[in-house]
């Protein structure tokens, strides 16, 4: 390397490295701040001991459970949708179908949650239709419970699952399905033996993308859930705003982050899943 080339190489390193350093700073510095705040000025573990107490451990597990269960519902809904769009929908309508399914991505999720309040309320659209058509004598309590919260979650996060699953479903060789049916395989056998194994990496990637976002969501449980639906984000906000207990809030956030990163690391052990995730 000559001396004349050194300034150019330094410039190239600065041009290429500055965005990387900025991204690392924006990603790492908040985490370091969060960790330092969580251990407090005395570098003790009191905050983490409180987080791991049965009360807050239950909230953590409940949040993870909601994330996993809602993601499972999204996958169950996404499979027939993506299969139809990828292999049964006419080519000229395929883009229209994808746009229609992913419309919620174009709007603010807070607005989408309040739209479901308008639909599910006792005087809302759904109850008016049911009562007005004579199917019910009185309105149902459809809002501020587990059902309304699950509906909101599925509506908001289903498009992410559909887009991720569609990539895998589009690569599925439809001739394998036709051959299996010619040999007398039932629909269930076709799904279990052909469709599921070849689209499982896409399903796993979709799970990793959305489940942590659901488990750590704040707006949907606050708007559509009941006071009993205490998820981790609500506890963090309460610790920050109501009790100004920043150390405990930071510890709670950090423990949840470690749980999410651990599950992501386990899921990313599969090379096929990593290939799906690279597309995001």
Beta strands, then each sheet from edge to edge (+ up, - down):
end
